[in-house]
């Protein structure tokens, strides 16, 4: 456990699956490839739109309340206040994924009715509109998302859904975060993302942006490898990825006295798609800068928004019929000493009583093909659809 990190109850022998089983709706769970964190209860909830005000208030309250950690989620739209909680109790344990590998998927709900919003035809039309704007030079990149509304007719078994997600997401981040809501029941951001936004350990910073994707080929290793090779050689995807890496480097440079940036991306195999990734490490110039401050500065990257940010945001608001909410935001934790870990909230869903709204997006460039971008989003929906039993 990092110095100054959250308290640990139950001893170091606790296993991640134990915490996964202990999760209940309204709690916060964050399972990374190396550890699992479960936070329950809320001493204080913090919602500040200005990043400096947010960091200052969280730090002040942690000192006053004697709480060593804050957990929660940042929304996609930075004009909307984040939802951070200083929990009443926290447990940490080892990773969950290895213990669940090979176990059977659990049922999470009864019969479902699924509605795409926008329709597939309308999404392709929006991509075509975006391509025309990109070719006209209005912006460099935009990420367009679509959603699937799943009417479940009853509550979803969130602990079972989390376990299902952990089964199919062995190298990523499985999470559940309580969200602000009005009315009866809970509202939960739940998902299994492959993308680390930022990890801070002492004065070391790590980020691993993903941009550029290709659907995987299930059941045919040779074709799947060929898809990965096609992605790695794709000029379009390389340009898309470079836009994101440039943003991350520009954002982190004022905070770091050194950055290590590989000259070429690597390939990451997520459950449903291949991604281009660049693992960037840095050394902080000021060790007092917290993971929450760094995450707020980086988010949203062009991997989920576009570039330039203002132009991309305007086009997203024009072309997407559904508010993203906390999709494409960030979810994670920050300890009192500034350490912490934040993941990009993709491959996720907003779960409310009787309804699950899944989201998936694709990076649009001047040479994007609408049919290919639709296929990419369809593949990305596969993680949650399988976890819910909507796909084999």
N, C-alpha and C positions, 0 to 999 in steps of 0.2 A: 504494500500500500504506500503511495507516495506520502512523503512527510507532509503533515498538515492536511491530509486527505480526510475522507469521511470515516466515521466510526464503524466498527465491525462487530457484529453481534453473532455469536454462534461458533466462533473459532475458525482457524484457518483451514480446517478440514472440510468446511462447507463446500459443496459442489454447486456449480452454476445451475444445473437442473433443479436443485432444491429451491433456489430463489425463483426460478421460472414457475415452479409449482405454487410458490407462495404468492405470486402476483395476483392481485385482485383489481378490477376496474376502479379507476380513480388514483391508482398508484403510478409510479414512474419506474420503468424498467429499461435498462440500456445494457445490451450484451454485445461486447466487442469480441474480436478473435482471441483476446487475452484475458478478459475478465467480465464479470457480470455485476451490475449494480442495481439494487432494488431500494427505492425510497418510498416511504409511506407517510401519509398525513401531511398537513400544511400548517406550519407555524405562521408564515407570512407569505403572501403572494405579491410579486413585484411586476409592474407593467409600466415601463417608461420607453417612449419612442426614441429619445436622443441617446445614442450609445454611451456617451460620457456620463450622462445622468443615470443611465441604467447601471453601469459598472460601479459608480460611486454609491448608489443606493443599496445595491446588493452587498457591496463590501461593508458599508456602515451597518446594515442589518445583521450580517453574519457576526460582526463583532458584538453588537448589542444583545443578540439572541443566543450567542454561544453556539451557533450552528456552523459546522465546518464545511458545508457544501450547499450549492444552489443547483437545481435541476430544472429542465424545462425545454421550451421550444421557441424559436424565432420564426415569425411568419415570413412568407415570401415578400410581401409588400412592406418595405421598411417604414412606411407611414403608419402602419398598424403596430400597436404595442406588443412586444414579446410577452410570453406567459412563463414566468419563472417562479419557482416555489422553493422556500427554505423548509425542508421536510422535518417531521418530528422524529423519524427514525430512519436509519440507513444501514443496509447490509451489503457487503461485497464478498465475492467469491470468484472461483475460477470460471473458465469459459463453459458455455452450455453445449456447443455444437457437437463435439466428438461423442458425448454420451447419448445424443439423440440420433446419430447417424445410423441408418438402417432400420430404425423403428417405424412403425406404421402410422400413416396419417390419421388424425382423429377427426370425427365429424364436428362441425362447428355451428351448423344451422340447418333448418329444414329446407323446404322448396324456396327457390329464388326466382325473381324476374329481373332481367338485366336490360338496361337501356343505355345505349351510347349517347353521350352529350359532349360535343356535337355528333351528328351522324358521321359515318365514314366518308360519305360524299362531301359533306360540308367541311370536314377536316382537310380533305385533299384540296378543296377549293381555297381554304384559308392558306394552306401551304403555297399554292400557286400565287395567291395575292402577295404573300410575303416574299416569294422569289422575285416577283416583278419589282417590288420596292427595294430589295437588295441590289438587283441589277441596275436600278436607277441611281444607286449610290446613297440612298437615304440612311443606311446603316450597314454594318459589317456582318452581323449575325443576329438571329433571333431564335429563341427556343419556344416552340408552340406545343401546348399540352392539350390533351383531351381527357375525358373522364368516362367512367362506367358507373352508372347508378345501379346498385343492386338492392332491390326491395326484398327483405328477408322475411317479412311477416311476423317477426319476433326477434328477440335479442340474440346476438351472436355470442358464442362462448369465447370470450377474448383470451383467457389463458390457453385454451386448446388451439386457437388460431396462432398465438405467439409460438407455441411449441411446433406447430406445423411450419411456420416461417423459419424457425431456427433449424429445422431438419433440412430445408432446401437452400439455406444460406450459410454454408459452413465457413466461409472466409470473410463475411461481411458483418454488418451491425444490425441486430434485431432490436426493435424498440417499441415502447408504448408510453405515451405521454398524455396525461389528462389535459384537456383544453377548456377554455372558458365557454360556458353555455348557459342558455336560459331554458327553463322548463324541467321536465321530469327526466331522470336518468343521467347517464354520463355521456360525454363526448370525448373521444379518444383518437389521437393520431397514432397509427400503428403501422409498422412496416419492416422491411428487410432491405436496407440499402447497401450497395457495394462501395459507397463513396465516403471517405474520410474528408471532412472539411478541414479540420485542424486538431492536432494534439500538442499540448504544451506540457513538457516535463522539465522542471527547473528552468534553465535558460535556453533549452532546446525546443525548436518548433518543427513540426512535421505536417505537411499537407500532401494530399495525393489526388489532384484533380483528375476527373474522368471526362472526356469529351471525344466524340467519334465512336460510333457503335455499329455493330452488325449482328443480326439475329443468329443464334447458334443453331446447328443442325443436330437434332436429338436422334440418337440411335445410329448415327453414321460418323464414326470418328474421322475418317478421311475427309468427308465433305465438311465436317465441322472445322478441321484444321485448315482446309482450303478457304473457308469463310474468314478465319482469323488472318490468314496471309493476305487475303483480298483487302481486309480492313487496314492492315499495317501498310500496304502499298498504296492506299487510296489518297490521292492528292487532296480531294475535297475534305476528307476526315482529318488529314494532317493539318490543313489550314484551320479547320474548326477547332482542333485541339490547341494549336498555337495561340489562337485568340485567348483561350482560357489561361494558358500558362503565362502569357504576357501580363494578363490582369493580375494573377496571383503574385508574380514577381514584383510588379509595380506597387502593389498594395503592401507587401511585406517588407520591401526595401527600407522604408523609413523606420521600421521597428527593429531591424536586424543589422548587425555590423558585418555579417557574412551570410551568404546564401549559396547552397550547392544545388545547381539545376542541371540535370542530365541533358545532353544534347539531343537525344532521341527519346520518344515515348516507348513504353513497354506495353505488352498486351495483358489484360486482366480478364479472366474467364468468370463472369457472373453466371448465375443459373440459367438465364434465358438469352443473354447477349454477350458478345465480346465487346470490350472497351479499350480505347487507348488511354494510357495513364502515364503521369509523370510524377515521380516521388521526389518532392522538394523538401530539403531540410535547411534550417537556419539557426543562427545563434543570436539571441536577443541582445540588443544594445542596452535595454533597460529591463532587468529581471522583474521589475514591478508591474510590467504589462501583463494582464491576466489573459487566460484562454478565452474568456468571455469577450474582452475588448478586441482581441485578434479575430475571433469568429464574427463579431459585429462588423469589423472592418472589411473582411473578405466577402461576406454574404450580402447580396446574392452574386455569385460568380457568373461569368458568361456561359458556364456549363448549364445553368438553369434559367438564365435570363437572356443574355445576348450582349452585344456591344455596338455602339456606346450604350451604356445602361439606360439613360433617359429615353433615347429613341426606341430601344427594345421594349422598355416598359410600356411606352405609349402604344406600340403596335400590338403587344400582348393584350392590353386593355381593349383595343379595337377589335381584335380577331377572335379572342377566346370568349365563349358565351358563359363560362362558369368561373366564379371567383376562386382562385387557387387556395385561399386561406393559408394553412400551414404547409400544404404541399410545396415542395421545392424551397422550403425554409431550412432550418437547421434544428437538430435536437441533440441534447447532450448535457454536460455538467461542468461546473467550475468549483474547485476547492478554494478554501480561504487563502491558501498560499499562492493562488493563481494557476496552479496546474489544472488540467481538464482535457476533455475530449468532446468534439462536436462532429456529428455526421450530417451529410446532406440528406434532407427528408425527401428522398425519391423511393420508388417501388413501395408506395405507402397508400394508406386509405384513411379517410375521416369517417369514423364509425359512430353512429348515433342509434338510439332505439329504433329498430325496424329498418335501418338504412345503412348501407356501406357505400361510400363514394370513393372509387379507386381513381388514381391519376397516372398518366404516363406522358412523357414529352419527348421531343426530338429536336435536335439542333438543325436549324434551317440556314443554308448558305446559298449564294447565288446560283450554284449548279445543282441544288437539291432536286430530287425527283419526288413528286407528291406520293406516288404509289409506294416507293421505298420507305418514305418517312412514315406512312401509315403502317406498313409492315413492321417497322421498328417499334412503334408504340404498341402494336398488337403483341409482339414478343415480350415487351416489358410488362404488360398486364399479366403475363403468364405466371409470374411468381405468386401474386396474390390470388389469382384464380385457382391455381393448383392448391394453395394452402386452404382455400375455402371449399375445395371439393368441386369446383366448377369445371375443372380440367382434370384429365387422368395424369 
